[in-house]
Amino acid sequence: MVRLPVVDRIGPICVAPDDGERVRSEAREFLRRGEPVCLDFTGASVVTPPFLADVIGALHGEFANDFLANHLTWTGLGNAHDDAARRAREKAIFFYAQSPAVQARLVEAATHPVEQL
């Protein structure tokens, strides 16, 4: 198993989309070769749900769910962040199971919330 220490790559603040893409890109290369990957968040002081969605969730658009269930893990997150990582995975599984039309509607709803009256 390949261990990717996230803090060594981007520092202890895990919020920026560009940083998420950098971690995801590195994980992707190992996963494409069939190597299991463990994202190690040890030492991270801030980890946001959108960052986890960028790293963990987006990989579900590229790999089968069963494959990722056996090849993508994480460690070093506290309970709240571990729950957020699991939710990122669950939401991604739901999202990528939808048709492209439904995916587009979900993105639209997420980026343009209903206006307040």
Solvent accessible surface area in square Angstrom, and as a share of the most:
residue,aa,sasa,rsa
1,M,147,0.66
2,V,30,0.17
3,R,140,0.51
4,L,1,0.01
5,P,20,0.13
6,V,0,0.00
7,V,38,0.22
8,D,115,0.59
9,R,77,0.28
10,I,27,0.14
11,G,20,0.19
12,P,61,0.38
13,I,84,0.42
14,C,0,0.00
15,V,62,0.36
16,A,37,0.29
17,P,94,0.59
18,D,111,0.58
19,D,23,0.12
20,G,0,0.00
21,E,64,0.29
22,R,123,0.45
23,V,0,0.00
24,R,38,0.14
25,S,38,0.24
26,E,53,0.24
27,A,0,0.00
28,R,33,0.12
29,E,76,0.34
30,F,44,0.18
31,L,2,0.01
32,R,152,0.56
33,R,148,0.54
34,G,35,0.34
35,E,58,0.26
36,P,43,0.27
37,V,0,0.00
38,C,16,0.09
39,L,0,0.00
40,D,11,0.06
41,F,1,0.00
42,T,90,0.52
43,G,55,0.53
44,A,26,0.21
45,S,78,0.50
46,V,61,0.35
47,V,6,0.04
48,T,38,0.22
49,P,79,0.50
50,P,88,0.55
51,F,0,0.00
52,L,0,0.00
53,A,46,0.36
54,D,43,0.22
55,V,0,0.00
56,I,0,0.00
57,G,6,0.06
58,A,26,0.20
59,L,0,0.00
60,H,9,0.04
61,G,43,0.41
62,E,78,0.35
63,F,35,0.14
64,A,69,0.53
65,N,58,0.30
66,D,112,0.58
67,F,52,0.22
68,L,0,0.00
69,A,63,0.48
70,N,110,0.57
71,H,40,0.18
72,L,0,0.00
73,T,54,0.31
74,W,38,0.13
75,T,62,0.36
76,G,41,0.40
77,L,28,0.14
78,G,44,0.42
79,N,134,0.69
80,A,77,0.60
81,H,62,0.28
82,D,38,0.20
83,D,53,0.27
84,A,7,0.05
85,A,0,0.00
86,R,110,0.40
87,R,116,0.42
88,A,10,0.08
89,R,44,0.16
90,E,106,0.48
91,K,139,0.59
92,A,9,0.07
93,I,60,0.31
94,F,118,0.49
95,F,49,0.20
96,Y,86,0.33
97,A,78,0.61
98,Q,48,0.21
99,S,57,0.37
100,P,110,0.69
101,A,60,0.46
102,V,45,0.26
103,Q,38,0.17
104,A,63,0.49
105,R,156,0.57
106,L,64,0.32
107,V,78,0.45
108,E,97,0.43
109,A,64,0.50
110,A,83,0.65
111,T,83,0.48
112,H,119,0.53
113,P,103,0.65
114,V,140,0.81
115,E,150,0.67
116,Q,172,0.76
117,L,223,1.11
